[in-house]
Amino acid sequence: MESSLPRVLCVDDEPNILRALSRSLHGRFEVETALGPHAGLEMLASEPAFDVVLSDMRMPGMDGIEFLTRVSQRWPGTVRMLLSGLGDTEAAARARAEGVLHRSLAKPCPVDELREALVDALAARR
């Protein structure tokens, strides 16, 4: 049976953060997780389409902006969101201005704010 919930891919290099995101979003979204950007790109290529990709900024090998830039090139209809720390705001603002990001959220992000941002992003996509 296929889910009618929006599909969200959460990408981070911290397993504990991925588990927390999955728990926080479960029930309102169909959540998949990928441990790192390379795993995220593999999932995007092999799974049914995702409505939203939510990525951490600081990951080894490829940062969140580079990862989401690749996502925007291959899957332009997917909403792209970034979770970033305080020092990353300028890079995130530049990426948003370039159309790479729909939205950037500061870490730590309260669960209610994250859910609301995802709902807003999905509404904007439609």
DSSP file (Angstrom, degrees, kcal/mol; ACC not computed):
  #  RESIDUE AA STRUCTURE BP1 BP2  ACC     N-H-->O    O-->H-N    N-H-->O    O-->H-N    TCO  KAPPA ALPHA  PHI   PSI    X-CA   Y-CA   Z-CA
    1    1 A M              0   0    0      0, 0.0     2,-0.3     0, 0.0     0, 0.0   0.000 360.0 360.0 360.0 129.1    0.0    0.0    0.0
    2    2 A E        -     0   0    0      1,-0.1     2,-0.2     2,-0.0     0, 0.0  -0.587 360.0-122.5 -83.9 139.7    1.4    3.3   -1.0
    3    3 A S        -     0   0    0     -2,-0.3     4,-0.1     1,-0.1    -1,-0.1  -0.540   8.9-156.7 -78.7 143.3    1.6    6.2    1.5
    4    4 A S        +     0   0    0     -2,-0.2    -1,-0.1     2,-0.1     3,-0.1   0.393  63.3 108.9 -96.6   1.8   -0.2    9.4    0.7
    5    5 A L  S    S-     0   0    0      1,-0.1    24,-0.2    24,-0.1    -2,-0.1  -0.475  83.8 -96.1 -75.3 148.1    2.2   11.3    3.0
    6    6 A P        -     0   0    0      0, 0.0    24,-2.9     0, 0.0     2,-0.5  -0.396  40.2-121.8 -62.3 139.9    4.8   13.6    1.5
    7    7 A R  E     -a   30   0A   0     22,-0.2    45,-2.0    42,-0.1    44,-1.9  -0.748  30.7-174.1 -90.7 127.0    8.2   11.9    1.2
    8    8 A V  E     -ab  31  52A   0     22,-2.8    24,-2.6    -2,-0.5     2,-0.6  -0.978  12.3-157.9-123.4 130.0   11.1   13.6    3.0
    9    9 A L  E     -ab  32  53A   0     43,-2.6    45,-3.0    -2,-0.4     2,-0.5  -0.942   9.5-161.2-106.2 120.6   14.7   12.5    2.8
   10   10 A C  E     -ab  33  54A   0     22,-2.6    24,-2.4    -2,-0.6     2,-0.5  -0.893   6.8-167.5-102.6 127.9   16.8   13.6    5.8
   11   11 A V  E     +ab  34  55A   0     43,-2.9    45,-2.1    -2,-0.5     2,-0.3  -0.968  23.4 135.3-122.5 124.4   20.6   13.7    5.2
   12   12 A D  E     -a   35   0A   0     22,-1.8    24,-1.5    -2,-0.5    47,-0.1  -0.969  52.8-130.1-157.4 160.6   23.1   14.0    8.0
   13   13 A D  S    S+     0   0    0     -2,-0.3    22,-0.1    45,-0.3    46,-0.0   0.359  89.1  82.5 -97.7   5.0   26.4   12.4    9.1
   14   14 A E     >  -     0   0    0      1,-0.1     4,-2.0     2,-0.0     3,-0.5  -0.928  63.5-159.5-112.1 110.4   25.2   11.9   12.6
   15   15 A P  H  > S+     0   0    0      0, 0.0     4,-2.4     0, 0.0     5,-0.2   0.854  92.7  56.3 -56.0 -36.5   23.0    8.8   13.1
   16   16 A N  H  > S+     0   0    0      1,-0.2     4,-2.2     2,-0.2     5,-0.1   0.884 107.1  48.5 -64.9 -37.6   21.5   10.2   16.4
   17   17 A I  H  > S+     0   0    0     -3,-0.5     4,-2.7     2,-0.2    -1,-0.2   0.903 110.2  51.8 -68.3 -40.3   20.3   13.3   14.5
   18   18 A L  H  X S+     0   0    0     -4,-2.0     4,-2.5     2,-0.2    -2,-0.2   0.917 110.3  48.6 -62.1 -42.5   18.8   11.2   11.8
   19   19 A R  H  X S+     0   0    0     -4,-2.4     4,-2.5     2,-0.2    -1,-0.2   0.918 112.1  49.1 -62.8 -42.5   16.9    9.1   14.4
   20   20 A A  H  X S+     0   0    0     -4,-2.2     4,-2.6     2,-0.2    -2,-0.2   0.912 112.0  48.1 -64.6 -42.7   15.6   12.2   16.1
   21   21 A L  H  X S+     0   0    0     -4,-2.7     4,-2.1     2,-0.2     5,-0.2   0.927 111.5  50.5 -62.3 -44.2   14.4   13.8   12.8
   22   22 A S  H  X S+     0   0    0     -4,-2.5     4,-1.5    -5,-0.2    -2,-0.2   0.927 113.1  45.2 -60.2 -46.1   12.7   10.5   11.8
   23   23 A R  H  < S+     0   0    0     -4,-2.5    -1,-0.2     1,-0.2    -2,-0.2   0.912 113.5  50.6 -62.8 -43.1   10.9   10.3   15.2
   24   24 A S  H  < S+     0   0    0     -4,-2.6    -1,-0.2     1,-0.2    -2,-0.2   0.829 118.4  36.2 -66.5 -33.6   10.0   14.0   15.1
   25   25 A L  H >X S+     0   0    0     -4,-2.1     4,-1.5    -5,-0.2     3,-1.4   0.596  86.9 119.4 -98.7 -12.9    8.5   13.9   11.6
   26   26 A H  B 3< S+e   29   0B   0     -4,-1.5     4,-0.1     1,-0.2    -3,-0.0  -0.226  74.1  26.0 -56.7 138.9    6.9   10.4   11.7
   27   27 A G  T 34 S+     0   0    0      2,-0.7    -1,-0.2     1,-0.1     3,-0.1  -0.153 121.7  52.6 100.3 -38.4    3.2   10.4   11.2
   28   28 A R  T <4 S+     0   0    0     -3,-1.4     2,-0.3     1,-0.2    -2,-0.2   0.659 118.3  25.4 -98.2 -21.6    3.0   13.6    9.2
   29   29 A F  B  < S-e   26   0B   0     -4,-1.5     2,-0.9   -24,-0.2    -2,-0.7  -0.962  76.8-117.1-139.8 153.5    5.6   12.7    6.6
   30   30 A E  E     -a    7   0A   0    -24,-2.9   -22,-2.8    -2,-0.3     2,-0.5  -0.862  46.3-160.1 -89.0 109.8    7.1    9.5    5.1
   31   31 A V  E     +a    8   0A   0     -2,-0.9     2,-0.3   -24,-0.2   -22,-0.2  -0.807  20.5 176.4-105.9 130.3   10.6    9.9    6.3
   32   32 A E  E     -a    9   0A   0    -24,-2.6   -22,-2.6    -2,-0.5     2,-0.3  -0.911  16.2-150.3-119.4 153.6   13.7    8.2    4.9
   33   33 A T  E     -a   10   0A   0     -2,-0.3     2,-0.4   -24,-0.2   -22,-0.2  -0.938   8.4-164.0-127.5 150.7   17.2    8.9    6.2
   34   34 A A  E     -a   11   0A   0    -24,-2.4   -22,-1.8    -2,-0.3     2,-1.5  -0.999  21.4-134.0-133.5 130.6   20.7    8.8    4.6
   35   35 A L  E    S-a   12   0A   0     -2,-0.4     4,-0.3   -24,-0.2   -22,-0.2  -0.656  79.2 -15.4 -85.7  88.1   23.9    8.8    6.5
   36   36 A G  S  > S-     0   0    0     -2,-1.5     4,-1.8   -24,-1.5   -24,-0.1  -0.090  86.5 -77.0 100.2 161.3   25.9   11.4    4.5
   37   37 A P  H  > S+     0   0    0      0, 0.0     4,-2.4     0, 0.0     5,-0.2   0.839 124.0  54.5 -66.4 -36.0   25.5   13.2    1.2
   38   38 A H  H  > S+     0   0    0      1,-0.2     4,-2.0     2,-0.2     5,-0.1   0.923 110.4  46.8 -66.4 -41.6   26.8   10.3   -1.0
   39   39 A A  H  > S+     0   0    0     -4,-0.3     4,-2.4     1,-0.2    -1,-0.2   0.868 110.4  55.5 -64.3 -35.7   24.2    7.9    0.5
   40   40 A G  H  X S+     0   0    0     -4,-1.8     4,-2.4     2,-0.2    -2,-0.2   0.919 107.0  48.0 -62.9 -44.3   21.6   10.7    0.0
   41   41 A L  H  X S+     0   0    0     -4,-2.4     4,-1.8     1,-0.2    -1,-0.2   0.890 111.2  51.6 -64.0 -39.0   22.4   10.9   -3.7
   42   42 A E  H  X S+     0   0    0     -4,-2.0     4,-1.5     2,-0.2    -2,-0.2   0.919 110.6  48.1 -63.1 -43.3   22.2    7.1   -4.1
   43   43 A M  H  X S+     0   0    0     -4,-2.4     4,-2.5     1,-0.2     3,-0.2   0.917 109.7  52.2 -64.5 -42.6   18.8    7.1   -2.4
   44   44 A L  H  < S+     0   0    0     -4,-2.4    -1,-0.2     1,-0.2    -2,-0.2   0.876 112.3  46.6 -59.8 -37.1   17.5    9.9   -4.6
   45   45 A A  H  < S+     0   0    0     -4,-1.8    -1,-0.2    -5,-0.2    -2,-0.2   0.766 122.7  32.8 -76.4 -26.1   18.6    8.0   -7.7
   46   46 A S  H  < S+     0   0    0     -4,-1.5    -2,-0.2    -3,-0.2    -3,-0.2   0.621 106.7  68.9-110.4 -14.8   17.2    4.6   -6.6
   47   47 A E  S  < S-     0   0    0     -4,-2.5     3,-0.1    -5,-0.2     0, 0.0  -0.526  93.2 -82.4-100.1 166.7   14.0    5.4   -4.6
   48   48 A P  S    S-     0   0    0      0, 0.0    -1,-0.2     0, 0.0    -2,-0.1  -0.288  73.6 -68.5 -58.8 159.0   10.7    6.8   -5.6
   49   49 A A        -     0   0    0      1,-0.1     2,-0.4    -3,-0.1   -42,-0.1  -0.129  47.7-138.4 -56.9 143.3   10.7   10.6   -5.9
   50   50 A F        -     0   0    0      1,-0.1   -42,-0.2    -3,-0.1     3,-0.1  -0.822   4.3-152.7-100.4 143.2   11.1   12.6   -2.7
   51   51 A D  S    S+     0   0    0    -44,-1.9    28,-2.5    -2,-0.4     2,-0.4   0.859  82.0  18.3 -79.0 -38.4    9.0   15.8   -2.1
   52   52 A V  E     -bc   8  79A   0    -45,-2.0   -43,-2.6    26,-0.2     2,-0.5  -0.992  59.3-158.3-137.3 140.9   11.6   17.4    0.2
   53   53 A V  E     -bc   9  80A   0     26,-2.9    28,-2.9    -2,-0.4     2,-0.5  -0.990  11.9-168.2-116.7 124.3   15.3   16.9    0.9
   54   54 A L  E     -bc  10  81A   0    -45,-3.0   -43,-2.9    -2,-0.5     2,-0.4  -0.957  14.0-176.4-113.5 117.6   16.4   18.2    4.3
   55   55 A S  E     -bc  11  82A   0     26,-2.6    28,-3.3    -2,-0.5   -43,-0.2  -0.885  26.5-125.3-122.0 146.0   20.2   18.3    4.7
   56   56 A D  E     - c   0  83A   0    -45,-2.1    28,-0.2    -2,-0.4     3,-0.1  -0.460  22.1-137.4 -72.1 157.1   22.7   19.2    7.3
   57   57 A M  S    S+     0   0    0     26,-1.4     7,-3.1     1,-0.2     2,-0.9   0.932  85.3  55.2 -83.1 -52.3   25.3   21.8    6.3
   58   58 A R        +     0   0    0      5,-0.2   -45,-0.3     6,-0.1    -1,-0.2  -0.739  66.1 141.7 -97.1 105.3   28.5   20.4    7.8
   59   59 A M    >   -     0   0    0     -2,-0.9     3,-0.5    -3,-0.1     2,-0.1  -0.987  53.1-101.3-137.3 146.0   29.3   16.9    6.6
   60   60 A P  T 3  S+     0   0    0      0, 0.0     2,-0.2     0, 0.0    -2,-0.0  -0.407 101.6  13.5 -68.7 142.2   32.6   15.3    5.7
   61   61 A G  T 3  S+     0   0    0     -2,-0.1     2,-0.3   -24,-0.1   -25,-0.0  -0.066 134.5  24.2  90.1 -35.0   33.4   15.0    2.0
   62   62 A M  S <  S-     0   0    0     -3,-0.5   -24,-0.1    -2,-0.2    -3,-0.1  -0.873  76.8-134.3-162.9 124.4   30.6   17.3    0.7
   63   63 A D     >  -     0   0    0     -2,-0.3     4,-2.5    -5,-0.1    -5,-0.2  -0.296  33.9-101.0 -79.6 171.3   28.9   20.1    2.6
   64   64 A G  H  > S+     0   0    0     -7,-3.1     4,-2.9     1,-0.2     5,-0.2   0.833 119.7  52.8 -62.2 -35.3   25.1   20.6    2.5
   65   65 A I  H  > S+     0   0    0     -8,-0.3     4,-2.2     2,-0.2    -1,-0.2   0.925 110.9  46.2 -69.3 -43.2   25.1   23.3   -0.1
   66   66 A E  H  > S+     0   0    0      2,-0.2     4,-2.0     1,-0.2    -2,-0.2   0.925 114.7  49.0 -62.1 -43.1   27.2   21.3   -2.5
   67   67 A F  H  X S+     0   0    0     -4,-2.5     4,-2.1     1,-0.2    -2,-0.2   0.944 113.3  45.3 -60.2 -49.1   24.9   18.3   -1.9
   68   68 A L  H  X S+     0   0    0     -4,-2.9     4,-2.5     1,-0.2    -1,-0.2   0.792 107.9  58.2 -69.8 -26.9   21.8   20.4   -2.4
   69   69 A T  H  X S+     0   0    0     -4,-2.2     4,-1.6     2,-0.2    -1,-0.2   0.923 107.9  46.8 -63.7 -44.0   23.2   22.0   -5.5
   70   70 A R  H  X S+     0   0    0     -4,-2.0     4,-2.1     1,-0.2     5,-0.3   0.899 111.6  51.3 -63.3 -40.3   23.6   18.5   -7.0
   71   71 A V  H  X S+     0   0    0     -4,-2.1     4,-3.3     1,-0.2    -2,-0.2   0.924 108.1  52.2 -61.6 -43.8   20.1   17.7   -6.0
   72   72 A S  H  < S+     0   0    0     -4,-2.5    -1,-0.2     1,-0.2    -2,-0.2   0.837 110.5  48.8 -63.7 -32.0   18.8   20.8   -7.6
   73   73 A Q  H  < S+     0   0    0     -4,-1.6    -1,-0.2     2,-0.1    -2,-0.2   0.892 122.7  30.0 -74.5 -40.5   20.5   19.9  -10.9
   74   74 A R  H  < S+     0   0    0     -4,-2.1    -2,-0.2     1,-0.2    -3,-0.2   0.791 135.1  25.7 -91.1 -30.5   19.3   16.3  -11.1
   75   75 A W    ><  +     0   0    0     -4,-3.3     3,-2.0    -5,-0.3    -1,-0.2  -0.576  67.0 166.9-132.7  68.6   15.9   16.6   -9.3
   76   76 A P  T 3  S+     0   0    0      0, 0.0    -1,-0.1     0, 0.0    -4,-0.1   0.715  73.2  60.8 -63.1 -21.8   14.8   20.3   -9.8
   77   77 A G  T 3  S+     0   0    0      2,-0.1     2,-0.4     0, 0.0    -5,-0.1   0.544  83.1  98.5 -82.2  -6.1   11.3   19.6   -8.6
   78   78 A T  S <  S-     0   0    0     -3,-2.0     2,-0.2    -7,-0.2   -26,-0.2  -0.690  79.3-122.6 -84.6 130.2   12.4   18.5   -5.2
   79   79 A V  E     -c   52   0A   0    -28,-2.5   -26,-2.9    -2,-0.4     2,-0.5  -0.534  27.7-151.2 -70.9 134.7   12.2   21.1   -2.4
   80   80 A R  E     +c   53   0A   0     -2,-0.2    22,-3.6   -28,-0.2    23,-1.1  -0.941  17.8 175.6-117.9 125.8   15.6   21.6   -0.8
   81   81 A M  E     -cd  54 103A   0    -28,-2.9   -26,-2.6    -2,-0.5     2,-0.4  -0.941  13.3-151.0-130.0 150.6   16.1   22.7    2.8
   82   82 A L  E     -cd  55 104A   0     21,-1.9    23,-3.4    -2,-0.3     2,-0.6  -0.959   8.5-153.4-125.9 136.1   19.2   23.1    4.9
   83   83 A L  E     +cd  56 105A   0    -28,-3.3   -26,-1.4    -2,-0.4     2,-0.3  -0.949  34.0 174.2-102.2 118.5   19.8   22.8    8.6
   84   84 A S  E     - d   0 106A   0     21,-2.8    23,-2.3    -2,-0.6     2,-0.1  -0.922  28.8-121.7-132.4 153.0   22.8   25.0    9.4
   85   85 A G    >   -     0   0    0     -2,-0.3     3,-1.7    21,-0.2     4,-0.2  -0.255  44.9 -90.3 -80.7 174.9   24.7   26.3   12.4
   86   86 A L  G >  S+     0   0    0      1,-0.3     3,-1.0    21,-0.2    -1,-0.1   0.837 123.3  54.3 -57.1 -39.5   25.2   29.9   13.3
   87   87 A G  G 3  S+     0   0    0      1,-0.2    -1,-0.3     2,-0.1     3,-0.3   0.535 100.0  63.1 -75.7  -5.6   28.4   30.4   11.3
   88   88 A D  G <>  +     0   0    0     -3,-1.7     4,-2.3     1,-0.2    -1,-0.2   0.328  68.5 102.8-101.1   6.6   26.8   29.1    8.1
   89   89 A T  H <> S+     0   0    0     -3,-1.0     4,-2.4     1,-0.2     5,-0.2   0.861  79.2  50.9 -65.3 -37.1   24.2   31.8    7.6
   90   90 A E  H  > S+     0   0    0     -3,-0.3     4,-2.1     2,-0.2    -1,-0.2   0.932 112.5  45.8 -66.7 -44.6   26.0   33.8    4.9
   91   91 A A  H  > S+     0   0    0     -4,-0.2     4,-2.3     1,-0.2    -2,-0.2   0.897 113.9  49.9 -63.7 -39.9   26.7   30.7    2.7
   92   92 A A  H  X S+     0   0    0     -4,-2.3     4,-2.2     2,-0.2    -2,-0.2   0.899 109.6  50.7 -66.2 -40.6   23.1   29.6    3.2
   93   93 A A  H  X S+     0   0    0     -4,-2.4     4,-2.2     2,-0.2    -1,-0.2   0.896 110.9  49.4 -63.7 -39.8   21.7   33.0    2.2
   94   94 A R  H  X S+     0   0    0     -4,-2.1     4,-1.6     2,-0.2    -2,-0.2   0.922 111.1  49.2 -64.6 -44.1   23.9   33.0   -0.9
   95   95 A A  H  <>S+     0   0    0     -4,-2.3     5,-2.3     1,-0.2     6,-0.9   0.869 110.9  50.7 -64.2 -36.7   22.6   29.5   -1.9
   96   96 A R  H ><5S+     0   0    0     -4,-2.2     3,-1.3     4,-0.2    -1,-0.2   0.912 108.4  51.4 -67.3 -41.7   19.0   30.6   -1.3
   97   97 A A  H 3<5S+     0   0    0     -4,-2.2    -1,-0.2     1,-0.3    -2,-0.2   0.823 108.0  53.5 -63.8 -30.6   19.5   33.6   -3.5
   98   98 A E  T 3<5S-     0   0    0     -4,-1.6    -1,-0.3    -5,-0.1    -2,-0.2   0.467 119.3-111.3 -83.3  -1.9   20.9   31.3   -6.2
   99   99 A G  T < 5S+     0   0    0     -3,-1.3    -3,-0.2    -4,-0.2    -2,-0.1   0.563  87.9 116.2  85.2   7.9   17.8   29.1   -6.1
  100  100 A V  S   <S+     0   0    0     -5,-2.3     2,-0.4    -6,-0.2    -4,-0.2   0.863  74.6  43.0 -74.7 -35.9   19.6   26.1   -4.6
  101  101 A L        -     0   0    0     -6,-0.9   -20,-0.2    -9,-0.2    -2,-0.2  -0.855  53.1-163.8-115.0 144.3   17.6   26.3   -1.3
  102  102 A H  S    S-     0   0    0    -22,-3.6     2,-0.3     1,-0.4   -21,-0.2   0.834  84.4 -12.7 -80.6 -41.9   13.9   26.8   -0.6
  103  103 A R  E     -d   81   0A   0    -23,-1.1   -21,-1.9     2,-0.0     2,-0.4  -0.995  55.0-144.2-159.9 150.4   14.8   27.6    3.0
  104  104 A S  E     -d   82   0A   0     -2,-0.3     2,-0.4   -23,-0.2   -21,-0.2  -0.972  17.4-162.3-118.7 136.4   17.5   27.4    5.6
  105  105 A L  E     -d   83   0A   0    -23,-3.4   -21,-2.8    -2,-0.4     2,-0.2  -0.938  20.1-118.6-119.6 141.8   16.8   26.6    9.3
  106  106 A A  E     -d   84   0A   0     -2,-0.4   -21,-0.2   -23,-0.2   -20,-0.0  -0.539  41.9 -92.2 -78.6 141.7   19.1   27.2   12.2
  107  107 A K  S    S+     0   0    0    -23,-2.3   -21,-0.2    -2,-0.2     2,-0.1  -0.807 110.1  41.2 -95.2 140.8   20.3   24.3   14.3
  108  108 A P  S    S-     0   0    0      0, 0.0    -1,-0.1     0, 0.0    -2,-0.1   0.572  84.6-171.2 -75.5 143.8   19.0   23.3   16.7
  109  109 A C        -     0   0    0     -4,-0.1    -2,-0.1    -2,-0.1     5,-0.1  -0.894  25.1-118.7-106.7 123.7   15.6   23.7   15.2
  110  110 A P     >  -     0   0    0      0, 0.0     4,-2.3     0, 0.0     3,-0.2  -0.319  24.9-121.7 -58.3 142.5   12.4   23.3   17.3
  111  111 A V  H  > S+     0   0    0      1,-0.2     4,-2.8     2,-0.2     5,-0.2   0.885 110.9  51.9 -55.5 -45.3   10.3   20.4   16.1
  112  112 A D  H  > S+     0   0    0      1,-0.2     4,-2.4     2,-0.2    -1,-0.2   0.901 110.2  48.9 -61.5 -40.4    7.2   22.5   15.6
  113  113 A E  H  > S+     0   0    0     -3,-0.2     4,-2.4     2,-0.2    -1,-0.2   0.900 111.6  49.6 -65.4 -40.7    9.2   25.1   13.5
  114  114 A L  H  X S+     0   0    0     -4,-2.3     4,-2.2     2,-0.2    -2,-0.2   0.935 111.7  47.6 -63.8 -47.3   10.7   22.2   11.4
  115  115 A R  H  X S+     0   0    0     -4,-2.8     4,-2.4     1,-0.2    -2,-0.2   0.928 113.0  48.8 -59.1 -45.7    7.3   20.7   10.7
  116  116 A E  H  X S+     0   0    0     -4,-2.4     4,-2.6     1,-0.2    -1,-0.2   0.899 110.0  51.7 -62.5 -41.1    5.8   24.1    9.8
  117  117 A A  H  X S+     0   0    0     -4,-2.4     4,-2.4     2,-0.2    -1,-0.2   0.881 110.0  49.6 -63.4 -38.5    8.7   24.8    7.5
  118  118 A L  H  X S+     0   0    0     -4,-2.2     4,-2.3     2,-0.2    -2,-0.2   0.918 111.1  48.5 -66.7 -43.4    8.2   21.5    5.7
  119  119 A V  H  X S+     0   0    0     -4,-2.4     4,-2.2     2,-0.2    -2,-0.2   0.918 113.0  48.6 -62.1 -43.3    4.4   22.1    5.3
  120  120 A D  H  X S+     0   0    0     -4,-2.6     4,-2.4     1,-0.2    -2,-0.2   0.905 110.4  51.3 -61.9 -42.3    5.2   25.6    3.9
  121  121 A A  H  X S+     0   0    0     -4,-2.4     4,-1.8     1,-0.2    -2,-0.2   0.897 110.2  48.6 -63.8 -40.4    7.8   24.2    1.5
  122  122 A L  H  X S+     0   0    0     -4,-2.3     4,-1.5     2,-0.2    -1,-0.2   0.888 110.7  51.0 -67.1 -38.7    5.3   21.6    0.2
  123  123 A A  H  < S+     0   0    0     -4,-2.2    -2,-0.2     1,-0.2    -1,-0.2   0.901 110.1  49.7 -64.6 -40.1    2.7   24.3   -0.3
  124  124 A A  H  < S+     0   0    0     -4,-2.4    -1,-0.2     1,-0.2    -2,-0.2   0.846 106.6  56.6 -66.8 -33.4    5.1   26.5   -2.2
  125  125 A R  H  <        0   0    0     -4,-1.8    -1,-0.2     1,-0.3    -2,-0.2   0.870 360.0 360.0 -65.3 -37.4    6.1   23.5   -4.4
  126  126 A R     <        0   0    0     -4,-1.5    -1,-0.3    -5,-0.1    -2,-0.2   0.484 360.0 360.0 -72.2 360.0    2.4   23.0   -5.4
